[in-house]
Amino acid sequence: MRKSGRRASKFSSVVAIGLGLGLLRCLTAAPGAALAAASTGETESRYYLPDQRGSKIVTVVREGNPEAEVVVLTQAVAVKETGPKETIDKYGEVYAFSPAFLAVHRDQPTLVTFWNLQSDDDHDFALLGSDWSVLMYVDLPPLRKTSYVFTFHKEGLFDFKCMQHSPAMSGQILVLPPANATSR
């Protein structure tokens, strides 16, 4: 988690803990999801931000005025360049998000910046609804930082994953009550 010196008090409400996740169900993108390629600058139309239904749960934009901020890294756990060979042979290449667990407050715009640290591996980010539908699906290109401002409108636990490297490359976002409600 990164805190800006001038906004440290606002950023202290985001908690990031690296925890592993158990096996996730195999998923596909929700049919009829709104494509956001034109508005996000994405070059492939298979990527999208939350549609009208999904925006009732979470609003996601490229820029905004975040009140909190977190950095999520892509990590190579076991890759062909560094092995171990037996692991690669059995499981293929294994990657992870770090941290794999985020806690945010409802209705608090939070800037999430993904750093893809691999020079030769594409990753993606799929945010899942409580019904396992894919609310958003975006590309995380090699050696690039990709940022979005998330504002969750519903409390609860939301899973996320890289569709290319699941189930290992996955995590969860816990949406807590609004920050002002917890200080009473």
Helices and strands as residue ranges (DSSP letters): G 5-7, H 8-11, E 15-17, H 37-40, G 54-56, E 58-61, E 68-78, H 85-91, E 94-98, E 101-105, E 110-115, E 123-128, E 134-140, E 145-152, E 156-161, E 170-176, H 179-182
